[in-house]
Amino acid sequence: MLNEKLLQALNKQMNYEMYAAHSYLAMAAYCSAESLDGFANFFMVQAEEERFHGMKFYNFINAMGERARFEGFESPNNEFSSVLDCFEKSLEQEKLVTKQIYDLSDLAWDAREHATINFLKWFIDEQVEEEDMFDTIIQKLKRIDNDSNAFFMMDNEFSKRSFNPEDEA
């Protein structure tokens, strides 16, 4: 049985992961409207990944004999000035998730809740990968600047991105 403070924090993170999925869908919609289908695909895949993360929290809460509680959330940002803006906002969002996971981990440590500590280790490792990925893409986008050929190649590369839950396990 989880203490109430930790349970509430786990539920809050589950809901935030679902919100993050909506944020990425909004970015995909922006890219689609700009006829950047590869970039749109990138964000659609990212949304699937975030829903998967939310469901990991859902399943963990249930496995611990507790009840997952879904809440509404505010609308995500739907206004972007460029693809670079989408990726910069993505990195900000991932940095927030990292902080939230660290805070959750601190709560689990304080409660001496070892199962939760073990569960959160996967997310800590995942956040290192997420932040690195977004930072790398941002650096590439800045480097190519107005090179339409390089931008087209990147869009084409992202059209091949897919999500496989087995790769996430």
Rosetta constraint file for C-alpha pairs under 8 A:
AtomPair CA 1 CA 64 HARMONIC 6.32 0.50
AtomPair CA 1 CA 65 HARMONIC 6.60 0.50
AtomPair CA 1 CA 66 HARMONIC 7.18 0.50
AtomPair CA 2 CA 6 HARMONIC 6.43 0.50
AtomPair CA 2 CA 7 HARMONIC 5.90 0.50
AtomPair CA 2 CA 64 HARMONIC 7.28 0.50
AtomPair CA 2 CA 66 HARMONIC 7.56 0.50
AtomPair CA 2 CA 113 HARMONIC 7.56 0.50
AtomPair CA 3 CA 7 HARMONIC 6.17 0.50
AtomPair CA 3 CA 111 HARMONIC 7.54 0.50
AtomPair CA 4 CA 8 HARMONIC 6.07 0.50
AtomPair CA 5 CA 9 HARMONIC 6.27 0.50
AtomPair CA 6 CA 10 HARMONIC 6.13 0.50
AtomPair CA 6 CA 104 HARMONIC 7.39 0.50
AtomPair CA 6 CA 107 HARMONIC 6.32 0.50
AtomPair CA 6 CA 108 HARMONIC 6.79 0.50
AtomPair CA 6 CA 111 HARMONIC 7.98 0.50
AtomPair CA 7 CA 11 HARMONIC 6.19 0.50
AtomPair CA 7 CA 61 HARMONIC 7.63 0.50
AtomPair CA 7 CA 66 HARMONIC 7.82 0.50
AtomPair CA 8 CA 12 HARMONIC 6.06 0.50
AtomPair CA 9 CA 13 HARMONIC 6.17 0.50
AtomPair CA 9 CA 104 HARMONIC 6.68 0.50
AtomPair CA 10 CA 14 HARMONIC 6.18 0.50
AtomPair CA 10 CA 57 HARMONIC 6.86 0.50
AtomPair CA 10 CA 61 HARMONIC 7.45 0.50
AtomPair CA 10 CA 104 HARMONIC 7.31 0.50
AtomPair CA 11 CA 15 HARMONIC 6.27 0.50
AtomPair CA 11 CA 57 HARMONIC 7.48 0.50
AtomPair CA 11 CA 58 HARMONIC 7.73 0.50
AtomPair CA 11 CA 61 HARMONIC 7.83 0.50
AtomPair CA 11 CA 68 HARMONIC 6.04 0.50
AtomPair CA 11 CA 69 HARMONIC 6.09 0.50
AtomPair CA 11 CA 70 HARMONIC 7.44 0.50
AtomPair CA 12 CA 16 HARMONIC 6.16 0.50
AtomPair CA 13 CA 17 HARMONIC 6.13 0.50
AtomPair CA 13 CA 54 HARMONIC 7.61 0.50
AtomPair CA 13 CA 57 HARMONIC 7.60 0.50
AtomPair CA 13 CA 100 HARMONIC 7.43 0.50
AtomPair CA 13 CA 101 HARMONIC 8.00 0.50
AtomPair CA 14 CA 18 HARMONIC 6.60 0.50
AtomPair CA 14 CA 53 HARMONIC 7.66 0.50
AtomPair CA 14 CA 54 HARMONIC 4.63 0.50
AtomPair CA 14 CA 55 HARMONIC 7.24 0.50
AtomPair CA 14 CA 57 HARMONIC 5.37 0.50
AtomPair CA 14 CA 58 HARMONIC 6.51 0.50
AtomPair CA 15 CA 19 HARMONIC 6.27 0.50
AtomPair CA 15 CA 54 HARMONIC 6.82 0.50
AtomPair CA 15 CA 70 HARMONIC 6.26 0.50
AtomPair CA 15 CA 71 HARMONIC 6.58 0.50
AtomPair CA 15 CA 73 HARMONIC 8.00 0.50
AtomPair CA 16 CA 20 HARMONIC 6.07 0.50
AtomPair CA 16 CA 54 HARMONIC 7.71 0.50
AtomPair CA 17 CA 21 HARMONIC 6.42 0.50
AtomPair CA 17 CA 50 HARMONIC 5.50 0.50
AtomPair CA 17 CA 51 HARMONIC 6.43 0.50
AtomPair CA 17 CA 53 HARMONIC 6.35 0.50
AtomPair CA 17 CA 54 HARMONIC 4.89 0.50
AtomPair CA 18 CA 22 HARMONIC 6.62 0.50
AtomPair CA 18 CA 50 HARMONIC 6.43 0.50
AtomPair CA 18 CA 51 HARMONIC 5.50 0.50
AtomPair CA 18 CA 54 HARMONIC 5.74 0.50
AtomPair CA 19 CA 23 HARMONIC 6.34 0.50
AtomPair CA 19 CA 73 HARMONIC 6.74 0.50
AtomPair CA 19 CA 76 HARMONIC 7.53 0.50
AtomPair CA 20 CA 24 HARMONIC 6.30 0.50
AtomPair CA 20 CA 47 HARMONIC 7.15 0.50
AtomPair CA 20 CA 50 HARMONIC 6.31 0.50
AtomPair CA 20 CA 93 HARMONIC 7.68 0.50
AtomPair CA 21 CA 25 HARMONIC 6.26 0.50
AtomPair CA 21 CA 46 HARMONIC 7.17 0.50
AtomPair CA 21 CA 47 HARMONIC 4.05 0.50
AtomPair CA 21 CA 48 HARMONIC 6.81 0.50
AtomPair CA 21 CA 49 HARMONIC 7.69 0.50
AtomPair CA 21 CA 50 HARMONIC 5.09 0.50
AtomPair CA 21 CA 51 HARMONIC 5.90 0.50
AtomPair CA 22 CA 26 HARMONIC 6.25 0.50
AtomPair CA 22 CA 47 HARMONIC 6.80 0.50
AtomPair CA 22 CA 76 HARMONIC 6.52 0.50
AtomPair CA 23 CA 27 HARMONIC 6.45 0.50
AtomPair CA 23 CA 47 HARMONIC 7.75 0.50
AtomPair CA 23 CA 76 HARMONIC 5.09 0.50
AtomPair CA 23 CA 77 HARMONIC 6.70 0.50
AtomPair CA 23 CA 78 HARMONIC 7.97 0.50
AtomPair CA 24 CA 28 HARMONIC 6.15 0.50
AtomPair CA 24 CA 43 HARMONIC 5.24 0.50
AtomPair CA 24 CA 44 HARMONIC 6.64 0.50
AtomPair CA 24 CA 46 HARMONIC 6.41 0.50
AtomPair CA 24 CA 47 HARMONIC 5.23 0.50
AtomPair CA 24 CA 90 HARMONIC 7.86 0.50
AtomPair CA 25 CA 29 HARMONIC 6.14 0.50
AtomPair CA 25 CA 43 HARMONIC 6.36 0.50
AtomPair CA 25 CA 44 HARMONIC 5.89 0.50
AtomPair CA 25 CA 47 HARMONIC 6.07 0.50
AtomPair CA 26 CA 30 HARMONIC 6.34 0.50
AtomPair CA 26 CA 76 HARMONIC 6.94 0.50
AtomPair CA 26 CA 77 HARMONIC 6.99 0.50
AtomPair CA 26 CA 78 HARMONIC 5.45 0.50
AtomPair CA 27 CA 31 HARMONIC 6.29 0.50
AtomPair CA 27 CA 40 HARMONIC 7.18 0.50
AtomPair CA 27 CA 43 HARMONIC 6.35 0.50
AtomPair CA 27 CA 78 HARMONIC 7.00 0.50
AtomPair CA 27 CA 80 HARMONIC 7.77 0.50
AtomPair CA 27 CA 86 HARMONIC 6.17 0.50
AtomPair CA 28 CA 32 HARMONIC 6.06 0.50
AtomPair CA 28 CA 39 HARMONIC 7.04 0.50
AtomPair CA 28 CA 40 HARMONIC 4.07 0.50
AtomPair CA 28 CA 41 HARMONIC 6.79 0.50
AtomPair CA 28 CA 42 HARMONIC 7.53 0.50
AtomPair CA 28 CA 43 HARMONIC 5.02 0.50
AtomPair CA 28 CA 44 HARMONIC 5.89 0.50
AtomPair CA 29 CA 33 HARMONIC 6.12 0.50
AtomPair CA 29 CA 40 HARMONIC 6.72 0.50
AtomPair CA 30 CA 34 HARMONIC 6.39 0.50
AtomPair CA 30 CA 40 HARMONIC 7.60 0.50
AtomPair CA 30 CA 78 HARMONIC 7.33 0.50
AtomPair CA 30 CA 79 HARMONIC 7.67 0.50
AtomPair CA 30 CA 80 HARMONIC 7.13 0.50
AtomPair CA 31 CA 35 HARMONIC 6.33 0.50
AtomPair CA 31 CA 36 HARMONIC 5.08 0.50
AtomPair CA 31 CA 37 HARMONIC 6.62 0.50
AtomPair CA 31 CA 39 HARMONIC 6.06 0.50
AtomPair CA 31 CA 40 HARMONIC 4.92 0.50
AtomPair CA 31 CA 83 HARMONIC 7.09 0.50
AtomPair CA 32 CA 36 HARMONIC 5.48 0.50
AtomPair CA 32 CA 37 HARMONIC 5.54 0.50
AtomPair CA 32 CA 39 HARMONIC 7.93 0.50
AtomPair CA 32 CA 40 HARMONIC 5.50 0.50
AtomPair CA 36 CA 40 HARMONIC 6.17 0.50
AtomPair CA 36 CA 155 HARMONIC 6.55 0.50
AtomPair CA 37 CA 41 HARMONIC 6.02 0.50
AtomPair CA 37 CA 155 HARMONIC 7.09 0.50
AtomPair CA 37 CA 159 HARMONIC 6.67 0.50
AtomPair CA 38 CA 42 HARMONIC 6.27 0.50
AtomPair CA 38 CA 154 HARMONIC 7.82 0.50
AtomPair CA 38 CA 155 HARMONIC 4.46 0.50
AtomPair CA 38 CA 156 HARMONIC 5.46 0.50
AtomPair CA 38 CA 157 HARMONIC 6.91 0.50
AtomPair CA 38 CA 158 HARMONIC 4.65 0.50
AtomPair CA 38 CA 159 HARMONIC 3.73 0.50
AtomPair CA 38 CA 160 HARMONIC 7.45 0.50
AtomPair CA 39 CA 43 HARMONIC 6.51 0.50
AtomPair CA 39 CA 83 HARMONIC 7.87 0.50
AtomPair CA 39 CA 155 HARMONIC 5.46 0.50
AtomPair CA 39 CA 158 HARMONIC 5.80 0.50
AtomPair CA 39 CA 159 HARMONIC 6.85 0.50
AtomPair CA 40 CA 44 HARMONIC 6.17 0.50
AtomPair CA 40 CA 159 HARMONIC 7.97 0.50
AtomPair CA 41 CA 45 HARMONIC 6.08 0.50
AtomPair CA 41 CA 158 HARMONIC 6.61 0.50
AtomPair CA 41 CA 159 HARMONIC 5.66 0.50
AtomPair CA 41 CA 161 HARMONIC 7.08 0.50
AtomPair CA 42 CA 46 HARMONIC 6.22 0.50
AtomPair CA 42 CA 158 HARMONIC 5.52 0.50
AtomPair CA 42 CA 159 HARMONIC 6.86 0.50
AtomPair CA 42 CA 161 HARMONIC 6.25 0.50
AtomPair CA 42 CA 162 HARMONIC 7.98 0.50
AtomPair CA 43 CA 47 HARMONIC 6.09 0.50
AtomPair CA 44 CA 48 HARMONIC 6.42 0.50
AtomPair CA 45 CA 49 HARMONIC 6.28 0.50
AtomPair CA 45 CA 161 HARMONIC 7.15 0.50
AtomPair CA 45 CA 162 HARMONIC 5.98 0.50
AtomPair CA 45 CA 163 HARMONIC 5.78 0.50
AtomPair CA 46 CA 50 HARMONIC 6.29 0.50
AtomPair CA 47 CA 51 HARMONIC 6.27 0.50
AtomPair CA 48 CA 52 HARMONIC 6.18 0.50
AtomPair CA 48 CA 163 HARMONIC 7.07 0.50
AtomPair CA 49 CA 53 HARMONIC 6.28 0.50
AtomPair CA 49 CA 163 HARMONIC 6.91 0.50
AtomPair CA 49 CA 165 HARMONIC 7.94 0.50
AtomPair CA 50 CA 54 HARMONIC 6.20 0.50
AtomPair CA 51 CA 55 HARMONIC 6.18 0.50
AtomPair CA 52 CA 56 HARMONIC 6.27 0.50
AtomPair CA 52 CA 165 HARMONIC 7.48 0.50
AtomPair CA 53 CA 57 HARMONIC 6.62 0.50
AtomPair CA 54 CA 58 HARMONIC 6.31 0.50
AtomPair CA 55 CA 59 HARMONIC 5.96 0.50
AtomPair CA 56 CA 60 HARMONIC 6.07 0.50
AtomPair CA 57 CA 61 HARMONIC 6.06 0.50
AtomPair CA 58 CA 62 HARMONIC 6.31 0.50
AtomPair CA 58 CA 68 HARMONIC 5.75 0.50
AtomPair CA 59 CA 63 HARMONIC 5.99 0.50
AtomPair CA 60 CA 64 HARMONIC 6.19 0.50
AtomPair CA 60 CA 119 HARMONIC 7.91 0.50
AtomPair CA 61 CA 65 HARMONIC 6.75 0.50
AtomPair CA 61 CA 66 HARMONIC 5.44 0.50
AtomPair CA 61 CA 67 HARMONIC 6.29 0.50
AtomPair CA 61 CA 68 HARMONIC 5.98 0.50
AtomPair CA 62 CA 66 HARMONIC 5.16 0.50
AtomPair CA 62 CA 67 HARMONIC 5.77 0.50
AtomPair CA 62 CA 68 HARMONIC 6.61 0.50
AtomPair CA 80 CA 85 HARMONIC 6.07 0.50
AtomPair CA 80 CA 86 HARMONIC 6.31 0.50
AtomPair CA 81 CA 85 HARMONIC 5.97 0.50
AtomPair CA 81 CA 86 HARMONIC 7.95 0.50
AtomPair CA 82 CA 86 HARMONIC 6.56 0.50
AtomPair CA 83 CA 87 HARMONIC 6.46 0.50
AtomPair CA 84 CA 88 HARMONIC 6.11 0.50
AtomPair CA 84 CA 138 HARMONIC 6.53 0.50
AtomPair CA 84 CA 141 HARMONIC 6.48 0.50
AtomPair CA 84 CA 142 HARMONIC 7.71 0.50
AtomPair CA 85 CA 89 HARMONIC 6.09 0.50
AtomPair CA 86 CA 90 HARMONIC 6.10 0.50
AtomPair CA 87 CA 91 HARMONIC 6.21 0.50
AtomPair CA 87 CA 134 HARMONIC 6.48 0.50
AtomPair CA 87 CA 137 HARMONIC 7.50 0.50
AtomPair CA 87 CA 138 HARMONIC 6.31 0.50
AtomPair CA 88 CA 92 HARMONIC 6.39 0.50
AtomPair CA 88 CA 134 HARMONIC 7.73 0.50
AtomPair CA 88 CA 138 HARMONIC 6.79 0.50
AtomPair CA 89 CA 93 HARMONIC 6.16 0.50
AtomPair CA 90 CA 94 HARMONIC 6.16 0.50
AtomPair CA 90 CA 134 HARMONIC 7.09 0.50
AtomPair CA 91 CA 95 HARMONIC 6.13 0.50
AtomPair CA 91 CA 131 HARMONIC 6.15 0.50
AtomPair CA 91 CA 134 HARMONIC 5.64 0.50
AtomPair CA 91 CA 135 HARMONIC 6.81 0.50
AtomPair CA 92 CA 96 HARMONIC 6.33 0.50
AtomPair CA 93 CA 97 HARMONIC 6.35 0.50
AtomPair CA 94 CA 98 HARMONIC 6.18 0.50
AtomPair CA 94 CA 127 HARMONIC 7.08 0.50
AtomPair CA 94 CA 130 HARMONIC 6.83 0.50
AtomPair CA 94 CA 131 HARMONIC 6.18 0.50
AtomPair CA 95 CA 99 HARMONIC 6.36 0.50
AtomPair CA 95 CA 131 HARMONIC 6.86 0.50
AtomPair CA 96 CA 100 HARMONIC 6.22 0.50
AtomPair CA 97 CA 101 HARMONIC 6.08 0.50
AtomPair CA 97 CA 127 HARMONIC 7.59 0.50
AtomPair CA 98 CA 102 HARMONIC 6.16 0.50
AtomPair CA 98 CA 124 HARMONIC 7.08 0.50
AtomPair CA 98 CA 127 HARMONIC 5.82 0.50
AtomPair CA 99 CA 103 HARMONIC 6.13 0.50
AtomPair CA 100 CA 104 HARMONIC 6.12 0.50
AtomPair CA 101 CA 105 HARMONIC 6.05 0.50
AtomPair CA 101 CA 120 HARMONIC 7.15 0.50
AtomPair CA 101 CA 123 HARMONIC 7.04 0.50
AtomPair CA 101 CA 124 HARMONIC 6.76 0.50
AtomPair CA 102 CA 106 HARMONIC 6.19 0.50
AtomPair CA 102 CA 124 HARMONIC 7.48 0.50
AtomPair CA 103 CA 107 HARMONIC 6.31 0.50
AtomPair CA 104 CA 108 HARMONIC 6.22 0.50
AtomPair CA 104 CA 120 HARMONIC 7.92 0.50
AtomPair CA 105 CA 109 HARMONIC 6.14 0.50
AtomPair CA 105 CA 116 HARMONIC 7.76 0.50
AtomPair CA 105 CA 117 HARMONIC 6.05 0.50
AtomPair CA 105 CA 120 HARMONIC 6.49 0.50
AtomPair CA 106 CA 110 HARMONIC 6.12 0.50
AtomPair CA 107 CA 111 HARMONIC 6.18 0.50
AtomPair CA 108 CA 112 HARMONIC 5.91 0.50
AtomPair CA 108 CA 113 HARMONIC 5.09 0.50
AtomPair CA 108 CA 114 HARMONIC 7.20 0.50
AtomPair CA 108 CA 116 HARMONIC 6.10 0.50
AtomPair CA 108 CA 117 HARMONIC 5.79 0.50
AtomPair CA 109 CA 113 HARMONIC 6.30 0.50
AtomPair CA 109 CA 114 HARMONIC 7.46 0.50
AtomPair CA 109 CA 117 HARMONIC 6.74 0.50
AtomPair CA 113 CA 117 HARMONIC 6.33 0.50
AtomPair CA 114 CA 118 HARMONIC 6.13 0.50
AtomPair CA 115 CA 119 HARMONIC 6.15 0.50
AtomPair CA 116 CA 120 HARMONIC 6.06 0.50
AtomPair CA 117 CA 121 HARMONIC 6.43 0.50
AtomPair CA 118 CA 122 HARMONIC 7.58 0.50
AtomPair CA 119 CA 123 HARMONIC 7.60 0.50
AtomPair CA 120 CA 124 HARMONIC 6.33 0.50
AtomPair CA 121 CA 125 HARMONIC 6.36 0.50
AtomPair CA 122 CA 126 HARMONIC 6.13 0.50
AtomPair CA 123 CA 127 HARMONIC 6.05 0.50
AtomPair CA 124 CA 128 HARMONIC 6.63 0.50
AtomPair CA 125 CA 129 HARMONIC 6.70 0.50
AtomPair CA 126 CA 130 HARMONIC 6.17 0.50
AtomPair CA 127 CA 131 HARMONIC 6.02 0.50
AtomPair CA 128 CA 132 HARMONIC 6.17 0.50
AtomPair CA 129 CA 133 HARMONIC 6.03 0.50
AtomPair CA 130 CA 134 HARMONIC 6.29 0.50
AtomPair CA 131 CA 135 HARMONIC 6.03 0.50
AtomPair CA 132 CA 136 HARMONIC 6.04 0.50
AtomPair CA 133 CA 137 HARMONIC 6.29 0.50
AtomPair CA 134 CA 138 HARMONIC 6.12 0.50
AtomPair CA 135 CA 139 HARMONIC 6.23 0.50
AtomPair CA 136 CA 140 HARMONIC 6.28 0.50
AtomPair CA 137 CA 141 HARMONIC 6.11 0.50
AtomPair CA 138 CA 142 HARMONIC 6.15 0.50
AtomPair CA 139 CA 143 HARMONIC 6.09 0.50
AtomPair CA 140 CA 144 HARMONIC 6.18 0.50
AtomPair CA 141 CA 145 HARMONIC 6.06 0.50
AtomPair CA 141 CA 151 HARMONIC 7.66 0.50
AtomPair CA 144 CA 150 HARMONIC 6.27 0.50
AtomPair CA 144 CA 151 HARMONIC 6.89 0.50
AtomPair CA 146 CA 151 HARMONIC 7.79 0.50
AtomPair CA 147 CA 151 HARMONIC 6.24 0.50
AtomPair CA 148 CA 152 HARMONIC 5.97 0.50
AtomPair CA 149 CA 153 HARMONIC 6.19 0.50
AtomPair CA 150 CA 154 HARMONIC 6.22 0.50
AtomPair CA 151 CA 155 HARMONIC 6.19 0.50
AtomPair CA 152 CA 156 HARMONIC 6.08 0.50
AtomPair CA 153 CA 157 HARMONIC 6.08 0.50
AtomPair CA 154 CA 158 HARMONIC 6.22 0.50
AtomPair CA 155 CA 159 HARMONIC 6.40 0.50
AtomPair CA 156 CA 160 HARMONIC 7.22 0.50
AtomPair CA 157 CA 161 HARMONIC 7.37 0.50
AtomPair CA 164 CA 168 HARMONIC 7.07 0.50
AtomPair CA 165 CA 169 HARMONIC 6.68 0.50
